[in-house]
Amino acid sequence: MKSFRVSVHIVPRKGLLDPQGKAVADALHTLGFSAVRDVHVGRHIVIETAAADAAAAERAVREMCARLLANPVTEDFEIAGVAGA
């Protein structure tokens, strides 16, 4: 087994109310960043895991996200990267 570091981004689903993202967008507009159209505030999780290869590590982390880390009703997740540790 090899060690892998997997990065995951979890964000609210598009179209759902994101009060924290709205507050950040409003603050950015107040500071003069009028080009900002929308902000989504989520979580960035880094998981260090052992697996036979990078594909197996990604599959395991996808299952972790589906079963625990992301709420499938209100959140989407994306595997941002898998790297050997």
C-alpha positions in Angstrom: 0.0 0.0 0.0 1.1 3.5 -0.8 0.2 6.7 0.9 -1.9 9.3 -0.9 -3.0 12.8 -0.1 -6.4 13.6 -1.5 -7.9 17.1 -1.7 -11.7 17.6 -1.7 -13.7 20.8 -2.2 -17.3 20.7 -0.8 -19.6 23.6 -1.7 -23.3 24.3 -1.4 -25.3 23.2 -4.5 -25.9 25.8 -7.1 -29.3 27.5 -6.6 -29.5 26.8 -2.9 -29.4 29.6 -0.4 -25.8 30.2 0.8 -26.1 32.9 3.5 -22.3 32.9 4.2 -21.5 33.3 0.5 -24.1 36.1 0.1 -22.5 37.9 3.1 -19.0 37.6 1.5 -20.3 38.8 -1.9 -22.0 41.8 -0.3 -18.8 42.7 1.6 -16.7 42.5 -1.5 -19.2 44.8 -3.3 -18.9 47.2 -0.4 -15.1 47.2 -0.8 -15.4 48.1 -4.4 -15.2 44.7 -6.1 -18.3 45.2 -8.2 -17.3 42.6 -10.8 -18.0 39.8 -8.3 -21.1 38.0 -9.4 -21.5 35.3 -6.8 -19.6 33.7 -3.9 -19.9 30.1 -2.6 -18.4 29.3 0.8 -17.5 25.7 1.4 -14.9 23.5 2.9 -11.6 22.2 1.7 -10.6 18.8 3.2 -7.3 17.0 2.8 -7.3 13.3 3.5 -4.2 11.2 3.8 -5.0 7.6 3.1 -3.3 4.3 2.1 -4.4 2.6 -1.1 -3.0 0.3 -3.8 -2.9 3.2 -6.4 -4.2 6.7 -7.0 -7.5 5.4 -8.6 -8.2 3.3 -5.5 -7.5 6.3 -3.2 -9.9 8.5 -5.2 -12.6 5.8 -5.2 -12.3 5.5 -1.4 -12.5 9.3 -0.9 -15.5 9.6 -3.2 -17.3 7.0 -1.0 -16.3 8.9 2.1 -17.8 12.1 0.6 -21.0 10.3 -0.4 -21.5 8.6 2.9 -20.3 11.3 5.4 -18.3 14.3 4.4 -20.9 16.0 2.0 -24.6 16.3 2.4 -26.0 14.9 -0.9 -29.1 17.0 -0.6 -27.4 20.4 -0.2 -23.8 20.0 -1.2 -21.6 19.0 -4.2 -18.1 17.8 -3.9 -15.1 17.6 -6.2 -11.9 15.7 -5.8 -9.4 18.4 -6.5 -6.3 16.2 -6.6 -4.7 12.9 -5.6 -1.0 13.0 -4.9 1.4 10.4 -3.6 2.4 11.4 -0.1 
